[in-house]
Every structure is written in C-alpha cells, then in structure tokens.
Amino acid sequence: MHKFYEAAKIALSSILSHKLRSFLTLLGVIIGVAVVTAVATVIEGANVYISEKIATLGSGVFRVQKASPTGFGNFEKFLEALRKNPDLSIDDLAALREGTTLASYVGALDGSSQPVRYGNVQLDGIGVQGVTANLISLSNVEVDQGRYFTEFDDHDRRHAVFLGAEVAKGLFPAEDPLGKEIRIGREVFTVIGVAKVLGAVFGQSQDNFVQIPLSTFLKQFGQRRSLTFIVRAHEGVASQAVQDQLRVILRTRHKLDFNQPDDFSIITDEVTQQLFGQITGTVAAVAFPVVGVSLVIGGIVIMNIMLATVTERTREIGIRKSLGATRRDILVQFLVESVMLSALGGIIGLLLAIAVMTIVGKFAPVPVAVPFWAPAIAITVSTMVGLFFGIYPARRAARLDPIVALRAD
C-alpha cells in the first residue's frame, strides 16, 4: 500500500508538472466520456418522459383500436391492418359493455379536426373529440371549471362541449367560458366545463382540444369511422383476463376462426413503453459503439504520451532501479500514472456532460435524467482504458536495463 501511495504521488507530480500536455492527452477521453454520458442521459430522460407523458393509461387500463403500429410490429403491417380490418362500431361498444363483466369501465372516443369560433375569434385545426361520459375515469383529463358529461348528455345527443385549457384561453381570454355558446363547424354548443392544463408532449400542446358527447359527434360528423375503446379492469382483476374476455367478444362478433389473427389491436402502457424502449435501445446500440471510438483514440493518445514519458524519464528509471526499485515498482509507477490520467479525464468528461445536459434540460421539451449507472460506467471505462493502454509503456519502462538507463542523456 505504501508503494502504491508513493507511485500515486509521483504520478500526480508528473501530471501537474506538464499541465497543458496532460490536458491535451486527456481530451480524447474527456470528449468520449462526456458524449457517452450525454447519450445515456438523453435516453434515460426519454424513457422517463415516455412513462410520465406518453404511457399514461395507468394500471389495468388499455385501448382497443382498429390498428396500431405498436400492435402490429411495423408500419407496413399497420397500413395493411388499417386497410383490411373492420371498423370498431357503436354496436361493438354496446356488446363489450354488456359482455365484458371483468371491466369496471368501457368507454369510447373518436376525433376530427374542426374550426372552433366564439364571436369574432376563430381557432382553426382544433381537435374535436367525441367521448363517452365515463372517459373522465379512463384518461388523464381533469375538470378545472364546471362539470364533465353525464350519461344523459350522451343519450340525448346534447350540444354540450368541454374545453381544453388552451382553447378556453384562446376563445375566452378575459371571460368566464361557462354557459357561453361556441360554434364547432356549423353547429352551436354550450360550454359546460374546462379541463385542467395537461402540458405538452414532445413540444406539442395537449390542451388544444374540445370534447363533445360521442352520440352528438357521430350524428354531426358521421358514423362511418372506427372508434377507439378504452377499458379499465375491475380492481384486483388482471388486465390480461379482461383482454382475453374482450378478445373473445370481438372475435365472435367479427366471425373469426380460431386460426385467424385478431382484426383489432390492444394497446397497453407496457406495449407502448416496449415500442419506445426498442427505439431508444436501437439508438443506444448504434450510438455507444460509435462514441466508444473516441475512448479508444483517447487511450491510444495516452499510450503514445506514456511511451514519450518513458523515454524522457529513462535516467530517472535507472536511478530508481540502482537504489533498489524492482521491475514491479517501475511497472506500478507508470501504470498508476496512466490510470490516473485516464480516470481524471473520465471525471472531467462526466462533470462536463452533467453541466451541459442540465443547461439543455432547462430548454429541451424532453427532460434529461442522469441514470445512476452512467457515472460508474464512465469512470470505470475510462480507468480501464488507461490501464489497458498503459500496460505496454509500463512494461517497457520496467524492462529497462539500469546501467543503460543511467547512461541516457
């Protein structure tokens, strides 16, 4: 332990006595570790963002759609399914509500884009959603003002409208929207409620919507469209059991044989996270090896500098050997110096990445999150780079003949 301590002191003294050379030597490792940490931080931030902002159905809740890229594996199959699969209808919804005994809620929604107007103010391209009254229990929408729909609103096809926060602010910047009449397309609707702010996903506002009863929506915009069903399992009932029950009902209604695949798609948070996980995993699989090249280059630079250091300090090595230093002592001395150089570069690169990503996180739409393993991996990898590329110069120094070394200029 004493010999290692002495070797560390000598190594630190050598590094500090050549500050500029040491920094330039470390540059490759610094950049490599910084970029690896930054990539890991972005990927971890994306995973956190997906679970918090995109995979928001919650435990025991899943969607049923005509087709979905997450459910059919790739975009070509998705387009084929979209073309061939039958629309999910209001009759399918009624059958599911009657037959899915393991579900506490079975809701539905559909959507369109329409202009919305109040007085002289018109907002174009607003997402108009037709929803069942129980959707408030199946989504992350919450009431901020007024109320949500009731079953009577849906049953009687009332012209009631529930506004997203951004639409409410755009139409009524200085007025109370409740009870006011607005136009959606050509029809007049009465505002019954306003939603709480949902925020943005990937920079796109989630508050730019209005909702009307599903029956009213289908009457105004036509029934020749496929619905999306949202289902919540009873508390304590496994989501898979509800999915199996629902699958039997829909397959029976669609007259599918036992050997035919489903002509609909079931989407859960787990499926969504798995899809995005595959995307981020692919990015990581490509990015990390490419970025790792800079670490290898940094290691080669360290080896080159250590070889030059051995040449410069040949006489010092000869003196140390003549005073009793063994080959092992010399080997340890130069290995410690190489490892310290590389580890120092790793620490600087790690701190640089954290500082830069913290600043980026304040402006980026996607949060950044440093995974707990990133600092450990960064320091370990940079240390191993120094150890690996320092072996050859250290062995070369250890093998120097002390007499020859003493004669060196």
Buried (B, 14 or more C-beta within 10 A) or exposed (E): EEBEEBBBEBBBEBBEEBEEEBBEBBBBBBBBBBBBBBBBBBBBBBBBBBBEBBBBBEEBBBBBBBBBBBBBEEEEEBEEBBEEBBEBBBEBBEBBBEBBEBBBBBBBBBBBEBBBBBEEEEBEEBBBBBBBBBBBBBBEBEBEBBEBBBEEBBEEBBBBBBBBBBBBBBBBEEEEBBEBEBBBBEBEBEBBBBBBBBEBBEEEBBBBBBBBBBBBBBBBBEEEBBBBBBBBBBEEBEBEEBBEBBBEBBBEBBEBEEEEEBBBBBBBBEBBBBBBBEEBEEBBEEBBEEBBEBBBBBBEBBBEBBBEBBEEBBEBBBBBBEEEBEEEBBBBBBBBBBBBBBBBBBBBBBBBBBEBBEEBBEEEEBBBBBBEEBBEBBBEBBBBBBBBBBBBBBBBBBEBEBEEBBEBE
